[in-house]
Amino acid sequence: MANESILVVDDSEAVLSSISETLLAQGYEVDMARDGEEAIKKIDSRFYDLVLTDLSMPKRGGMEVLKHVRESCPETMCVIITGFGTIRNAVEAIKLGAFDYLTKPVKTDEILIVIERALEWRDLKRENQALKTQLRAQYRFDRIIGKSERMQEVFRMIERVAATDSTVLILGESGTGKELIANAIHYASDRREGPFIPVNCGAIPDELLESELFGHEKGAFTHAIRTRIGRFELANKGTIFLDEIAEMSPRLQVKLLRVLQDRAFERVGGVKTIKVDIRIIAATNQDLEKMVREGRFREDLYYRLNVIPIHVPPLRERKSDIPLLVQAFLERFSNKRGRRSTMRITDEALGCLMRYHWPGNVRELENLIERLVILCPSDTITVKDLPDYILGQVDTPEASPEIEIPDEGISLSAAVSEFERKLIIQALNKTGWVKNRAAQLLRVNRTTLIEKMKKQKLYGPPKVSRASNN
Protein backbone atom coordinates (compact mmCIF):
# COMPACT_ATOMS: atom_id res chain seq x y z
CA MET A 1 0.00 0.00 0.00
CA ALA A 2 1.07 3.55 -0.68
CA ASN A 3 2.02 5.77 2.21
CA GLU A 4 2.83 9.05 0.44
CA SER A 5 1.12 12.21 1.69
CA ILE A 6 -1.15 14.13 -0.68
CA LEU A 7 -2.81 17.53 -0.22
CA VAL A 8 -6.08 17.89 -2.17
CA VAL A 9 -7.14 21.51 -2.80
CA ASP A 10 -10.60 22.39 -4.15
CA ASP A 11 -13.39 24.78 -3.23
CA SER A 12 -16.03 22.11 -3.86
CA GLU A 13 -16.85 19.91 -0.87
CA ALA A 14 -18.20 17.20 -3.19
CA VAL A 15 -14.95 17.07 -5.22
CA LEU A 16 -12.81 17.12 -2.05
CA SER A 17 -14.78 14.27 -0.52
CA SER A 18 -14.77 12.15 -3.69
CA ILE A 19 -11.06 12.49 -4.45
CA SER A 20 -10.04 12.05 -0.81
CA GLU A 21 -12.03 8.81 -0.44
CA THR A 22 -10.44 7.46 -3.65
CA LEU A 23 -6.92 8.23 -2.46
CA LEU A 24 -7.51 6.95 1.08
CA ALA A 25 -8.73 3.65 -0.38
CA GLN A 26 -5.36 3.33 -2.16
CA GLY A 27 -3.45 3.82 1.09
CA TYR A 28 -2.35 7.42 0.58
CA GLU A 29 -2.24 9.83 3.53
CA VAL A 30 -4.69 12.59 2.56
CA ASP A 31 -5.08 16.17 3.77
CA MET A 32 -7.59 18.71 2.41
CA ALA A 33 -7.72 22.46 1.81
CA ARG A 34 -10.77 24.40 0.59
CA ASP A 35 -8.95 27.28 -1.12
CA GLY A 36 -5.46 28.38 -2.14
CA GLU A 37 -4.87 30.43 1.00
CA GLU A 38 -5.53 27.46 3.29
CA ALA A 39 -3.40 25.24 1.05
CA ILE A 40 -0.39 27.56 1.28
CA LYS A 41 -0.62 27.62 5.09
CA LYS A 42 -0.70 23.81 5.19
CA ILE A 43 2.24 23.55 2.76
CA ASP A 44 4.24 25.85 5.04
CA SER A 45 3.47 23.72 8.10
CA ARG A 46 4.44 20.27 6.77
CA PHE A 47 5.83 18.32 3.83
CA TYR A 48 3.58 16.76 1.17
CA ASP A 49 4.73 14.32 -1.50
CA LEU A 50 2.13 15.66 -3.91
CA VAL A 51 -0.33 18.56 -4.16
CA LEU A 52 -3.47 18.05 -6.27
CA THR A 53 -5.10 21.46 -6.73
CA ASP A 54 -7.98 22.99 -8.61
CA LEU A 55 -6.91 25.88 -10.85
CA SER A 56 -9.88 28.24 -10.34
CA MET A 57 -10.65 29.03 -6.70
CA PRO A 58 -11.63 32.12 -4.67
CA LYS A 59 -9.05 34.09 -2.64
CA ARG A 60 -5.90 32.46 -4.08
CA GLY A 61 -6.04 30.16 -7.10
CA GLY A 62 -4.19 27.02 -8.07
CA MET A 63 -1.51 28.94 -10.00
CA GLU A 64 -0.45 30.70 -6.79
CA VAL A 65 -0.42 27.36 -4.97
CA LEU A 66 1.81 25.93 -7.71
CA LYS A 67 4.25 28.85 -7.54
CA HIS A 68 4.44 28.55 -3.75
CA VAL A 69 5.14 24.81 -3.98
CA ARG A 70 7.91 25.35 -6.54
CA GLU A 71 9.56 28.07 -4.39
CA SER A 72 9.16 26.56 -0.91
CA CYS A 73 9.29 22.81 -1.58
CA PRO A 74 10.63 21.91 -5.03
CA GLU A 75 10.58 18.14 -4.28
CA THR A 76 6.77 18.18 -3.93
CA MET A 77 5.01 17.14 -7.13
CA CYS A 78 2.05 19.21 -8.30
CA VAL A 79 -0.96 18.18 -10.44
CA ILE A 80 -3.55 20.69 -11.66
CA ILE A 81 -7.32 20.14 -12.03
CA THR A 82 -8.97 22.45 -14.53
CA GLY A 83 -12.19 22.96 -16.42
CA PHE A 84 -12.36 22.57 -20.20
CA GLY A 85 -12.48 26.33 -20.73
CA THR A 86 -9.19 26.98 -18.88
CA ILE A 87 -6.92 24.38 -20.52
CA ARG A 88 -4.68 27.20 -21.76
CA ASN A 89 -4.02 28.14 -18.15
CA ALA A 90 -3.24 24.49 -17.36
CA VAL A 91 -0.64 24.43 -20.13
CA GLU A 92 0.92 27.53 -18.59
CA ALA A 93 0.96 25.71 -15.24
CA ILE A 94 2.92 22.86 -16.85
CA LYS A 95 5.50 25.41 -18.00
CA LEU A 96 5.77 26.68 -14.43
CA GLY A 97 6.54 23.22 -13.09
CA ALA A 98 3.30 21.28 -12.69
CA PHE A 99 3.74 17.60 -13.56
CA ASP A 100 0.42 17.22 -15.39
CA TYR A 101 -3.19 18.40 -15.44
CA LEU A 102 -6.62 16.74 -15.29
CA THR A 103 -9.81 18.12 -16.82
CA LYS A 104 -13.19 18.11 -15.10
CA PRO A 105 -15.12 15.96 -14.62
CA VAL A 106 -12.19 13.95 -13.27
CA LYS A 107 -12.34 10.17 -13.55
CA THR A 108 -11.09 8.03 -10.68
CA ASP A 109 -8.75 5.89 -12.77
CA GLU A 110 -7.23 9.00 -14.39
CA ILE A 111 -6.45 10.52 -10.98
CA LEU A 112 -4.72 7.38 -9.77
CA ILE A 113 -2.68 6.93 -12.96
CA VAL A 114 -1.45 10.54 -13.02
CA ILE A 115 -0.59 10.53 -9.30
CA GLU A 116 1.28 7.22 -9.65
CA ARG A 117 3.24 8.56 -12.65
CA ALA A 118 4.05 11.80 -10.81
CA LEU A 119 5.41 10.00 -7.75
CA GLU A 120 7.39 7.55 -9.91
CA TRP A 121 8.92 10.52 -11.75
CA ARG A 122 9.81 12.10 -8.40
CA ASP A 123 11.50 8.88 -7.27
CA LEU A 124 13.44 8.61 -10.54
CA LYS A 125 14.67 12.19 -10.13
CA ARG A 126 15.83 11.43 -6.59
CA GLU A 127 17.55 8.23 -7.72
CA ASN A 128 19.24 10.04 -10.58
CA GLN A 129 20.45 12.82 -8.31
CA ALA A 130 21.77 10.30 -5.78
CA LEU A 131 23.55 8.45 -8.57
CA LYS A 132 25.17 11.66 -9.81
CA THR A 133 26.28 12.51 -6.28
CA GLN A 134 27.69 9.00 -5.92
CA LEU A 135 29.55 9.28 -9.20
CA ARG A 136 31.01 12.66 -8.30
CA ALA A 137 32.25 11.25 -5.00
CA GLN A 138 33.61 8.14 -6.69
CA TYR A 139 35.49 10.01 -9.39
CA ARG A 140 36.72 13.10 -7.57
CA PHE A 141 40.44 13.26 -8.17
CA ASP A 142 41.15 13.22 -4.45
CA ARG A 143 39.71 9.69 -4.40
CA ILE A 144 42.48 8.50 -6.73
CA ILE A 145 44.94 6.86 -4.37
CA GLY A 146 48.55 8.00 -4.36
CA LYS A 147 50.93 10.03 -2.22
CA SER A 148 54.01 9.60 -4.43
CA GLU A 149 55.48 12.63 -6.15
CA ARG A 150 54.58 11.21 -9.57
CA MET A 151 50.92 10.94 -8.59
CA GLN A 152 50.93 14.36 -6.97
CA GLU A 153 52.00 15.73 -10.34
CA VAL A 154 49.02 13.96 -11.94
CA PHE A 155 46.66 15.44 -9.31
CA ARG A 156 48.00 18.94 -9.93
CA MET A 157 47.51 18.48 -13.67
CA ILE A 158 43.91 17.30 -13.18
CA GLU A 159 43.18 20.40 -11.10
CA ARG A 160 44.60 22.68 -13.78
CA VAL A 161 42.90 21.11 -16.80
CA ALA A 162 39.48 20.40 -15.23
CA ALA A 163 38.44 24.05 -15.43
CA THR A 164 39.17 24.20 -19.17
CA ASP A 165 37.58 22.63 -22.24
CA SER A 166 40.93 21.70 -23.77
CA THR A 167 41.46 18.27 -25.27
CA VAL A 168 43.42 15.94 -22.99
CA LEU A 169 45.55 12.94 -23.99
CA ILE A 170 46.16 10.45 -21.15
CA LEU A 171 49.24 8.29 -21.67
CA GLY A 172 50.09 5.24 -19.62
CA GLU A 173 50.52 1.51 -19.57
CA SER A 174 47.67 -0.95 -19.32
CA GLY A 175 46.03 -1.00 -15.89
CA THR A 176 47.33 2.37 -14.64
CA GLY A 177 43.84 3.91 -14.28
CA LYS A 178 43.52 6.12 -17.34
CA GLU A 179 39.70 5.97 -17.40
CA LEU A 180 39.55 6.82 -13.69
CA ILE A 181 41.58 9.95 -14.40
CA ALA A 182 39.31 10.86 -17.34
CA ASN A 183 36.31 10.50 -15.00
CA ALA A 184 38.03 12.68 -12.41
CA ILE A 185 38.61 15.44 -14.96
CA HIS A 186 34.96 15.33 -16.05
CA TYR A 187 33.47 15.35 -12.56
CA ALA A 188 35.78 18.16 -11.44
CA SER A 189 34.81 20.30 -14.45
CA ASP A 190 31.89 22.60 -15.23
CA ARG A 191 30.51 19.78 -17.41
CA ARG A 192 29.88 17.53 -14.40
CA GLU A 193 26.09 17.80 -14.84
CA GLY A 194 26.43 16.56 -18.42
CA PRO A 195 27.06 12.98 -19.55
CA PHE A 196 30.38 11.15 -19.45
CA ILE A 197 30.45 8.78 -22.44
CA PRO A 198 33.32 6.25 -22.61
CA VAL A 199 34.18 4.45 -25.87
CA ASN A 200 36.76 1.66 -26.08
CA CYS A 201 37.99 2.08 -29.65
CA GLY A 202 39.96 -1.16 -29.46
CA ALA A 203 37.02 -3.31 -28.38
CA ILE A 204 34.67 -2.39 -31.24
CA PRO A 205 35.28 -3.70 -34.80
CA ASP A 206 36.21 -0.93 -37.22
CA GLU A 207 33.13 -1.46 -39.39
CA LEU A 208 30.91 -0.86 -36.33
CA LEU A 209 32.95 1.86 -34.62
CA GLU A 210 31.98 4.55 -37.16
CA SER A 211 28.27 3.99 -36.51
CA GLU A 212 28.94 3.75 -32.75
CA LEU A 213 30.68 7.12 -32.70
CA PHE A 214 28.71 9.11 -35.29
CA GLY A 215 25.38 7.29 -35.44
CA HIS A 216 23.59 6.33 -38.65
CA GLU A 217 20.46 7.14 -40.62
CA LYS A 218 17.75 4.60 -41.37
CA GLY A 219 18.73 2.58 -44.45
CA ALA A 220 22.38 3.67 -44.35
CA PHE A 221 23.45 0.01 -44.59
CA THR A 222 22.03 -3.49 -44.25
CA HIS A 223 20.13 -3.96 -40.96
CA ALA A 224 20.00 -0.16 -40.37
CA ILE A 225 16.25 -0.38 -39.79
CA ARG A 226 16.07 2.82 -37.75
CA THR A 227 18.04 6.02 -37.16
CA ARG A 228 20.57 5.67 -34.36
CA ILE A 229 22.23 8.43 -32.32
CA GLY A 230 25.99 8.02 -31.90
CA ARG A 231 28.21 8.52 -28.88
CA PHE A 232 29.24 12.04 -29.91
CA GLU A 233 25.60 13.16 -29.86
CA LEU A 234 25.00 11.39 -26.55
CA ALA A 235 27.97 13.26 -25.09
CA ASN A 236 26.56 16.70 -26.00
CA LYS A 237 27.10 19.19 -23.13
CA GLY A 238 29.41 16.63 -21.50
CA THR A 239 32.61 14.67 -22.11
CA ILE A 240 33.48 11.82 -24.46
CA PHE A 241 36.36 9.54 -23.50
CA LEU A 242 38.05 7.76 -26.42
CA ASP A 243 40.07 4.94 -24.90
CA GLU A 244 42.66 3.01 -26.95
CA ILE A 245 42.67 5.80 -29.54
CA ALA A 246 45.70 4.24 -31.26
CA GLU A 247 43.49 1.36 -32.45
CA MET A 248 41.35 3.67 -34.62
CA SER A 249 41.68 3.08 -38.39
CA PRO A 250 43.15 5.81 -40.66
CA ARG A 251 39.72 6.37 -42.25
CA LEU A 252 38.07 7.08 -38.90
CA GLN A 253 41.04 9.19 -37.83
CA VAL A 254 40.10 11.62 -40.64
CA LYS A 255 36.51 11.89 -39.38
CA LEU A 256 37.68 12.35 -35.79
CA LEU A 257 40.03 15.12 -36.89
CA ARG A 258 37.04 17.08 -38.21
CA VAL A 259 35.15 16.66 -34.93
CA LEU A 260 38.18 17.97 -33.04
CA GLN A 261 38.43 20.96 -35.38
CA ASP A 262 34.78 21.90 -35.86
CA ARG A 263 32.79 19.90 -33.27
CA ALA A 264 30.64 18.82 -36.24
CA PHE A 265 29.98 15.61 -38.20
CA GLU A 266 27.36 13.74 -40.25
CA ARG A 267 25.76 10.47 -39.29
CA VAL A 268 26.61 7.47 -41.47
CA GLY A 269 24.37 7.74 -44.54
CA GLY A 270 23.28 11.25 -43.59
CA VAL A 271 23.78 14.70 -45.14
CA LYS A 272 22.74 16.92 -42.23
CA THR A 273 25.67 18.38 -40.28
CA ILE A 274 25.30 17.90 -36.55
CA LYS A 275 27.03 20.30 -34.16
CA VAL A 276 27.92 19.18 -30.65
CA ASP A 277 29.23 20.88 -27.53
CA ILE A 278 31.64 18.32 -26.10
CA ARG A 279 34.99 17.92 -24.43
CA ILE A 280 37.22 15.18 -25.82
CA ILE A 281 39.57 13.13 -23.66
CA ALA A 282 41.61 10.38 -25.34
CA ALA A 283 43.89 7.71 -23.92
CA THR A 284 46.35 5.14 -25.16
CA ASN A 285 48.97 2.70 -23.93
CA GLN A 286 50.84 2.99 -27.25
CA ASP A 287 53.70 5.30 -28.28
CA LEU A 288 51.81 7.66 -30.60
CA GLU A 289 54.95 9.56 -31.60
CA LYS A 290 56.47 6.32 -32.86
CA MET A 291 53.24 5.44 -34.66
CA VAL A 292 53.29 8.86 -36.37
CA ARG A 293 56.87 8.28 -37.53
CA GLU A 294 55.88 4.87 -38.87
CA GLY A 295 52.87 6.32 -40.71
CA ARG A 296 50.33 4.38 -38.61
CA PHE A 297 48.76 7.43 -36.94
CA ARG A 298 47.96 10.80 -38.50
CA GLU A 299 50.36 13.51 -37.44
CA ASP A 300 47.72 16.28 -37.59
CA LEU A 301 45.38 14.22 -35.40
CA TYR A 302 48.16 13.52 -32.92
CA TYR A 303 48.82 17.23 -32.44
CA ARG A 304 45.08 17.92 -32.11
CA LEU A 305 44.79 15.29 -29.38
CA ASN A 306 48.04 16.10 -27.62
CA VAL A 307 46.98 19.58 -26.45
CA ILE A 308 47.39 18.64 -22.77
CA PRO A 309 49.19 15.33 -22.18
CA ILE A 310 48.94 13.60 -18.81
CA HIS A 311 51.47 10.82 -18.19
CA VAL A 312 50.21 8.21 -15.71
CA PRO A 313 53.17 6.42 -14.08
CA PRO A 314 53.28 2.62 -13.93
CA LEU A 315 52.99 1.10 -10.47
CA ARG A 316 56.67 0.04 -10.44
CA GLU A 317 57.57 3.76 -10.54
CA ARG A 318 55.28 4.65 -7.62
CA LYS A 319 55.83 1.75 -5.24
CA SER A 320 55.43 4.00 -2.22
CA ASP A 321 51.70 4.01 -3.09
CA ILE A 322 51.36 0.22 -2.81
CA PRO A 323 50.59 0.13 0.96
CA LEU A 324 47.82 2.73 0.48
CA LEU A 325 46.37 0.87 -2.49
CA VAL A 326 46.48 -2.47 -0.67
CA GLN A 327 44.67 -1.02 2.36
CA ALA A 328 42.01 0.60 0.18
CA PHE A 329 41.40 -2.61 -1.77
CA LEU A 330 41.28 -4.68 1.43
CA GLU A 331 38.61 -2.36 2.85
CA ARG A 332 36.58 -2.36 -0.36
CA PHE A 333 36.56 -6.10 -0.94
CA SER A 334 36.14 -6.96 2.75
CA ASN A 335 32.98 -4.83 2.82
CA LYS A 336 31.82 -6.25 -0.51
CA ARG A 337 32.18 -9.82 0.77
CA GLY A 338 30.32 -9.02 3.99
CA ARG A 339 33.28 -9.59 6.33
CA ARG A 340 32.81 -8.26 9.82
CA SER A 341 36.18 -6.52 9.80
CA THR A 342 38.73 -5.46 7.21
CA MET A 343 41.31 -8.10 6.42
CA ARG A 344 44.94 -7.45 7.36
CA ILE A 345 48.22 -8.20 5.61
CA THR A 346 51.50 -9.00 7.34
CA ASP A 347 54.55 -6.79 6.85
CA GLU A 348 56.37 -9.70 5.21
CA ALA A 349 53.60 -10.24 2.66
CA LEU A 350 53.37 -6.51 2.00
CA GLY A 351 57.14 -6.47 1.49
CA CYS A 352 56.79 -9.12 -1.24
CA LEU A 353 54.15 -6.97 -2.95
CA MET A 354 56.47 -3.97 -2.72
CA ARG A 355 59.28 -5.89 -4.45
CA TYR A 356 57.16 -7.34 -7.26
CA HIS A 357 57.42 -5.49 -10.60
CA TRP A 358 53.62 -5.34 -11.40
CA PRO A 359 53.47 -5.60 -15.19
CA GLY A 360 49.67 -5.28 -14.95
CA ASN A 361 49.95 -2.18 -12.73
CA VAL A 362 47.16 -1.11 -10.34
CA ARG A 363 44.59 -3.33 -12.05
CA GLU A 364 46.75 -6.39 -11.39
CA LEU A 365 47.15 -5.42 -7.73
CA GLU A 366 43.40 -4.82 -7.37
CA ASN A 367 42.56 -8.21 -8.88
CA LEU A 368 45.10 -9.94 -6.64
CA ILE A 369 43.69 -8.39 -3.44
CA GLU A 370 40.14 -9.34 -4.45
CA ARG A 371 41.26 -12.93 -5.01
CA LEU A 372 43.08 -13.02 -1.67
CA VAL A 373 40.05 -11.66 0.20
CA ILE A 374 37.91 -14.42 -1.33
CA LEU A 375 40.34 -17.33 -0.92
CA CYS A 376 42.33 -16.52 2.23
CA PRO A 377 41.15 -18.86 5.03
CA SER A 378 41.90 -16.38 7.84
CA ASP A 379 41.53 -12.65 8.41
CA THR A 380 45.25 -12.05 7.85
CA ILE A 381 47.09 -12.41 4.53
CA THR A 382 50.55 -13.92 4.96
CA VAL A 383 53.38 -14.76 2.60
CA LYS A 384 52.12 -18.32 2.18
CA ASP A 385 48.82 -16.94 0.79
CA LEU A 386 50.58 -15.12 -2.06
CA PRO A 387 50.72 -16.83 -5.47
CA ASP A 388 53.99 -18.35 -6.68
CA TYR A 389 54.41 -15.84 -9.50
CA ILE A 390 54.53 -13.03 -6.92
CA LEU A 391 57.11 -14.81 -4.77
CA GLY A 392 59.18 -16.00 -7.73
CA GLN A 393 59.43 -12.72 -9.60
CA VAL A 394 60.17 -10.09 -6.98
CA ASP A 395 62.73 -7.47 -7.80
CA THR A 396 66.03 -8.09 -6.01
CA PRO A 397 68.46 -5.37 -5.05
CA GLU A 398 70.89 -4.72 -7.87
CA ALA A 399 74.36 -5.97 -7.05
CA SER A 400 77.48 -4.28 -8.28
CA PRO A 401 78.19 -5.65 -11.78
CA GLU A 402 81.10 -7.99 -12.20
CA ILE A 403 83.08 -6.59 -15.15
CA GLU A 404 85.61 -8.80 -16.83
CA ILE A 405 88.36 -7.18 -18.87
CA PRO A 406 88.57 -8.85 -22.28
CA ASP A 407 91.92 -9.81 -23.84
CA GLU A 408 91.76 -6.86 -26.18
CA GLY A 409 91.30 -4.43 -23.27
CA ILE A 410 88.51 -2.09 -22.19
CA SER A 411 87.88 1.64 -22.14
CA LEU A 412 87.94 2.64 -18.48
CA SER A 413 86.24 5.98 -19.17
CA ALA A 414 83.43 4.29 -21.17
CA ALA A 415 82.87 1.68 -18.46
CA VAL A 416 82.80 4.33 -15.73
CA SER A 417 80.45 6.47 -17.83
CA GLU A 418 78.04 3.56 -18.35
CA PHE A 419 78.10 2.70 -14.63
CA GLU A 420 77.42 6.35 -13.79
CA ARG A 421 74.56 6.42 -16.27
CA LYS A 422 72.92 3.39 -14.65
CA LEU A 423 73.22 4.90 -11.16
CA ILE A 424 71.71 8.21 -12.33
CA ILE A 425 68.76 6.44 -14.03
CA GLN A 426 68.19 4.29 -10.93
CA ALA A 427 68.15 7.37 -8.67
CA LEU A 428 65.79 9.21 -11.02
CA ASN A 429 63.43 6.24 -11.25
CA LYS A 430 63.34 5.89 -7.46
CA THR A 431 62.35 9.54 -7.10
CA GLY A 432 59.96 9.79 -10.05
CA TRP A 433 62.52 11.89 -11.95
CA VAL A 434 62.48 14.63 -9.32
CA LYS A 435 66.01 15.98 -9.73
CA ASN A 436 66.38 17.46 -6.23
CA ARG A 437 65.62 14.12 -4.56
CA ALA A 438 67.73 12.17 -7.04
CA ALA A 439 70.68 14.46 -6.35
CA GLN A 440 70.23 13.85 -2.62
CA LEU A 441 70.31 10.08 -3.17
CA LEU A 442 73.51 10.40 -5.18
CA ARG A 443 74.92 12.95 -2.70
CA VAL A 444 75.73 15.52 -5.37
CA ASN A 445 74.50 19.05 -6.03
CA ARG A 446 71.44 19.43 -8.23
CA THR A 447 73.43 21.44 -10.78
CA THR A 448 76.06 18.68 -10.90
CA LEU A 449 73.35 16.09 -11.56
CA ILE A 450 71.82 18.21 -14.33
CA GLU A 451 75.21 18.57 -16.02
CA LYS A 452 75.79 14.82 -15.85
CA MET A 453 72.28 14.20 -17.24
CA LYS A 454 73.00 16.51 -20.18
CA LYS A 455 76.30 14.73 -20.80
CA GLN A 456 74.49 11.38 -20.74
CA LYS A 457 71.63 12.82 -22.88
CA LEU A 458 69.04 11.96 -20.24
CA TYR A 459 66.20 14.40 -20.95
CA GLY A 460 63.27 12.42 -19.56
CA PRO A 461 62.11 8.98 -18.41
CA PRO A 462 63.14 6.26 -20.84
CA LYS A 463 60.41 4.79 -23.03
CA VAL A 464 58.98 1.54 -21.69
CA SER A 465 57.39 -1.15 -23.79
CA ARG A 466 53.60 -0.95 -23.73
CA ALA A 467 51.36 -3.92 -23.13
CA SER A 468 49.16 -4.77 -26.10
CA ASN A 469 45.93 -4.78 -24.07
CA ASN A 470 44.60 -1.86 -22.10
ABEGO torsion letter per residue (X at the ends): XBABBBBBBBABAAAAAAAAAAAAAAGBBBBBBABAAAAAAAAAABBBABBBBBABBBGBBAAAAAAAAAAABAABBBBBBBBAAAAAAAAAAAAAGBABBBBOBBBAAAAAAAAAAAAAAAAAAAAAAAAAAAAAAAABAAABBEABAAAAAAAAAAAAAAABABBBBBBEBBGAGAAAAAAAAAAABAAAABBBBBBBAAABBAAAAAAAAAEBBBGABBGBABBBBBAAAAABGBBBBBBGAAABBAAAAAAAAAAAAAGBBBBBGBABBBBBBBBBBBBBABBAAAAAAAGABBAAAAAAAAABBBBBBBAAAAAAAAAAAAAAAAAAAAAAAGBABBBBBBAAAAAAAAABAGAAEAAAAAAAAAAAAAABABABBBAAABBAAAAAABBBBBBBBBBBBBAAEBBAAAAAAAAAAAAAAAAAAAAGGBAAAAAAAAGBBAAAAAAAAAAAGBABBBBBBBBABX
